[in-house]
Amino acid sequence: MTAAPEGETDDGLLAEVVQKSSVGIAAFILERVLLTGVAYVVTTILGAAAYGFLSVLVRGETISRNLVAGLGDGYTRTVPGVSASARRTLLSVGTVGFVAVWAVVAGLVVAFRGDIIAATLLEPRHERGLVLFALGLLPFLLLRNFRDMLRALRRIKLAMLVSRIFAPLALLVGVVAVVAAGGRSLFSLWVGVVGVVLVLTVVGALLLFSSTAVQFGSVRTHRQVVRDFLRYSADTTGVATLELVQRRAVFVVMALYLSPVAAGAFSLSVVVALVVRWPLSGVNGILPPIAATLYQEGRTQTLQQLYRQTSRLATVAATPAFVLGYAYAPDLLAVFNDAYARQATVLRVVLIAQYAATVFGSVGLLLLMTDNERASLLTQVLNASVALPLMVLLTARFGPLGLGVAYLLSLLVNNTTELLVLYFRDGLAPFSREQGYTVLSALPAIYALLSVRPVAGAPVSLALAVLVFAVYAWLGREFLLRSADRAAVRALVS
């Protein structure tokens, strides 16, 4: 794969992505802090098993939001190129779609609640909580609706606030309020969460209406635009649903095969490991509308350059978090509960998975923004047929570690197949030699920290970590980043 020329004329796009992604990065970090706070409150006050029970509902809510991701991609692909009146129509049509998905999911959960409890780690005493979970999904999905429209309109700050902050804030505030009031049951915890998210959903709607010209409009107008939106959303919804198998079905397998304590440890490992994706999360918040515009204008060479630059920057920036997380995995989990520290190997496997996904960059989003949604759908059929049996087999045989390995393999298969499709159809690829050097530099750093800690103790190990990252910062500036990358970072800092 040969590199596209990185001329100075298009470096302004990289600067725009880096500057605007700073908002997404800040929101992502705050989201991780809030979710970590939820885990800390629950594990330290209610116990390791209680967090496992709560994780089933939290992950179920995340899966439900992923089911409507196709509608959000429809906004991103359609909204920038239509009139203000058509945008109002699309908001109404899209909202109907979000509500319809909620009705189907909630109906299924309520109808089969007994079977769900019998099959998962949940217990009969959790039935009321499961019913409340189903009914309370609607405000979570509407928050996603408002966020997707804000993102399509490039209102990135507000989109990040609604998508990254509101949901975890509702979790933390709701849980803390209930625990402080003496509540201990799963039902009471979710009552607090739903109460807070209802308020934040109203706030999200007001932010959309007050900051843009978009309101709800008639669904009877702009029929061709609506047809294009629905056709695109149908394809991307299929892609999103199949992506759930390798990206989110891991949590279904977690609920089916793991104990409450093991499930809590695995869920917490994912919360912690996702910190590695902090630079890519910011890029993914702003890149889709830019990529869609570049592709529509036929500027695929510029898009290739931008893809490679953002992937390189994300890899260089993510490496320190990966090294620290891998080296100090047992210590990180022990902060929450000593029972979790025994699952440190699982955390390390999940960290590798997230770091590898960061190296591939925004491959899945670019595949959808370059009119490859049909090819992506077929790719996800293949990936799903591999990932789900692998998860079930490895988890049933090896427990939490098997689930972690299956998670890693499914992400690698998914990103590899998506990249192959993107490369052979549009010539886009993220890799550069600087990325290879960056990944290789992580290995001696991890080895040094793991070797010193048992012999010299925590203080010396932390001092070594500071030295390692000082050297890494110098290497990054001198060798791992190109001139355009450094210029974009300087613009961000200034």
Buried (B, 14 or more C-beta within 10 A) or exposed (E): EEEBEBEEEBBEBBBBBBBBBBBBBBBBBBBBEBBBBBBBBBBEEBBBBBBBBBBBBBBBBBBBBBBBBBBBBBBBBBBBEBEEBBBBBBBBBBBEBBBEBBEEBBEEBBEEBEEBBEEBBBEEEBBBBBBBBBEBBBBBBBBBBBBBBBBBBBBBBBBBBBBBBBBBBBBBBBBBBBBEEEBEBBBBBBBBBBBBBBEBBEBBBEBBBEEBEBEEBEBEEBEEBBEBBBEBBBBBBBBBBBBBBBBBBBBBBBBBBBBBBBBBBBBBBBBBBBBBBBBBBBBBBBBBBBBBBBBBEEBBBBBBBBBBBBBBBBBBBBBBBBBBBBBBBBEBBBBBBEBBBBBBBBBBBBBBBBBBBBBBBBBBBBBBBBBBBEBBBBBBEEBBEBBBEBBBEBBEEEBBBBBBBBBBBBBBBBBBBBBEBBBEEBBBBBBBEBBEBBBEBBEEBBEBBEEBBEEEEEEEBBEBBEEBBEEBEEBBEEEBBBEBBBBBBEBBEE
